[in-house]
Amino acid sequence: MWGVNSSGGIYRYTNNDANPWVNIPGSLSDIGAAADGTVWGVNSNGGIYRYTGDQPS
């Protein structure tokens, strides 16, 4: 699960009781996650981004 707060902060739910929400660097206005695990976001200027942080190098 992903979310964006009112300040544009990006958060990912980890299901870890000690730290359930992890802040992801950056700022977005909106975010969406697809059934296949891809995550896309839009910033305040209308730029579109895809999260790739969990992909192997």
Buried (B, 14 or more C-beta within 10 A) or exposed (E): EBEBEEEBBBBBEEEEEEEEBEEBEEEBEEBEBEEEEEBBBBBEEEEEBEBEEEEEE
